[in-house]
């Protein structure tokens, strides 16, 4: 019943939009236009799996769509572009703007902008601007782009890009780029780039680059560091050096 209501609402919305944009071109073929829009928005149910082109629907199993505003699946959800996506297992969006993507297992987003990505195990983005990326029981990974807040119960990783805040129960890492704040229960590190604040229970380091403020229990290292602290030891303005607890 809910899918029928979603189908009707989506068909009416797209039909009215076409009438407003198309003007006289559409007005001369109203029945044909309505029929085509209805077919494109229709959610076709095949053995519990939903297939649609432009429709919004819920599925007990998997949900496949080309362009959707709302998509919910008991198992996995797949879309070329989608605004609101929720999956009982894995969620996949290829490109576009996504407001919310939630998955009990893996959440995957390709190219574009995503405001909230929440995954039970793994949260991944390829080339994206992500406002919030969280992984409850796994890793949060950004291949290339900007993430404002990245949280993971395991590792929080950005390969190429910039992070506002990285929080990880294990390691927080930026391979190439900049991070404003890194906090990790194990290691916090930047291979090549800049770290404003690094706080780690084990090691905090910038292999090649600048660290403004580093606090670690065991070891703090940077090419150039403004302030480093390891337990009861502190150092100001260090160059190519590290500070160890013992």
N, C-alpha and C positions, 0 to 999 in steps of 0.2 A: 504493500500500500504506500509506503514511504517513497519508494522509487517511482511510483506512478505520479505522486504529487510533485516530486522533484522534476520528473520529465515534463509535466504540464507547465510548471513554473519556469523552467529553463527555456522551453519552446516559446512561450509567450514573451519572455524577456528578449530573446534573440530576434524574434519576429518583429517586435516593436522597435528594436534597435535598427534592424534593416529598413523598416518603413521610414524611420526618421532620417536615416543616412541616404537611402536610395531614392526617396521622393517619388517622382512620377514613374521612374523605371520599375520600381517594385509595385506601385499601386495598380499598374496594369496587369500584374500577374500575381495577385494576392493568394489565390488558391495554390498555385504551383509553389510559390515561395514558402507558404505555410507547410506544405507537404514535405518539401526538401528539408526545411529546418527541423520539423518533427522527426524525420528519419535520422538526421545527423545527431540529434539530441537523445534519441531513443537508447535506453540501456538494454542490450540484448543479453539475456540470461542463458548460458549454456553450461549445464551441469553445475550450477551454483557459482560459476564464474561470470563476471559482468564485462561486456565489451561495448564501448561507445566511442564516438568520435568527439562530440562536443558536450556530451551529457554529464550530469552530476548524479552519482548513485552510490549505494551501499551494497556490499557483497558479503556473503557468508564465507566465500573462499577468496579467489583472486579478483582484482579489479584492474582492467586495462582501459586506458583512455588516451586520446590524442591531446585534446585541450579541455581542461576541466577547471571549475572553480572549487568544487568540493568532491572529495573521493575518500571512501572508507572501505577497508577490506578486513575480513576476519583473518586472512593469511597475508598475501603480499599485494601491494599496490604499485602500478607502473603508469607513468604519464610522461608525455613530452613536456608539457608545462601544466602547472597546477598551483592554485593558491592555498588550499587547505587539504592536506593529505594525512591520513591516519591508517596505520596498518598493524595487524596483530603479529605479523612477523617482520617482513622487510618492506621498505618504502624506497621507491626510485623516481626521481624527477630529472629529466635530461637538461632542461634549460628554462630560462624565464624568471619571473618573479614569484616567489613563494613566501607566503606569510607564516605558515606553520606546517612543519613536517614532523610527524611523530611515528615512531615504530618501536615495537616491543623488542625487536632484535636490531637489525641494521637500518640506518637512515642514510641514503645516498643522494647527493645533489650535484649536478654537473656544472653548468655555466649560468651565471646570473646573480641575482640578489635573493637572499633568504634571511628572514628576520629571526625565526626560531627553528632550530633543528634539535630534536630530542630523541635519543636512541637508548634502548635498553642495553645494547652491547657496543656496537661500533657506529660512530657518527663521522661521515666523510663528505667533504666538498672538494671539487676539482679546481675550478676557476671561478671564484665567487667572493662576494661581499657578504659576510655572515655576521649578524648582530649577536646572536647567542647560539652556541653550539655545546651540547651536553651529551655525555655518555655515562649512563648510570653504572654499568658494570664492565666497561671496556675502554677503548681508546677514542679520542676525538682528534681527527686529522684534517688539516687544510693543505691541499696541494699547492695552490697558488692563489693569493688574494689577501683579503683583510678580514680579520675576525676580532670583534670588539671584546667578547667574553667567551672563553673556551674552558670548559670544565670536564674532567674525566676522572673516573675512579682508578684508571690505570695511567696511560700516558696521554699528554696533550702535546700535539706536534703540528708545527707549521713548517713546510718545506721551503717555500719561497713567499715572503710576504711580511705582513705586519700584524701584531697582536696587541690588543689593548691590555687585557688581563688573561693570563694563563694560570689555571689552578689544576694541579694533578696530585693524585694520591701516590703516584710513582714518579715518573720523570716528566718535566716540562721542557720542551725543546723548540728552538727556531733554527733551522739550518742556515738560511740566508735571509736576513731582514732585520726587523726591529721589534722589540717588545717593551711595552711600558712597565708592566709588572709581571713577574713570574714567581709563583709560589709552588713548591713541590715538597712532598714528604721524603723524596729521595734526592734526585739531582735536578737542578735548573741550569739550562745551558743555551748559549747562542754560539753557533759555529763561526759565522761571519756576519758581523753587524753590530747593533747597539742594544744594550739592555739598560733601562733606567733604574729599575728595582729588581733585584733577585733575592729571594729568600728560600733557602733549602735546608732540610734536615741533614743532608749529607754534603754534597758539593754544589757550589755555584760558580759558573764559569763562562767566560767569553773567550773562545779560542783565538779569534782574530777580530778585534774591535774594541769598543768602549763600554765600560760598565760604570754607571754613576753611583750606585749604592748596592753593595753585596753583603749579605749576612748568611753564614753557613755554620753548621756544627763541626764540620771536618776540614773543608778546604774551599778557599775562594781564590779564583784566578782570572786575570784579564790582561789583554795587551796594554790597555791603559785604564786604570781604575781610580775614580775619585775618592771612594771610601769603601774599605773592606773590613769586615769584622768576622772573626772566627772565635766563638766562645768568649774568652776574656782578652783576646788580642784584637787590636785594631790598627789600621794603617790608612794614611791619607796620601793620595797622589802616588800611585805605584805604576811602574812601567815594566812590562814584560816580567811580571813576577806573580807569585802566589803566596797565600798566607794559609798555613796549616795549623791545626790544633796542637800538634806535637811534632 
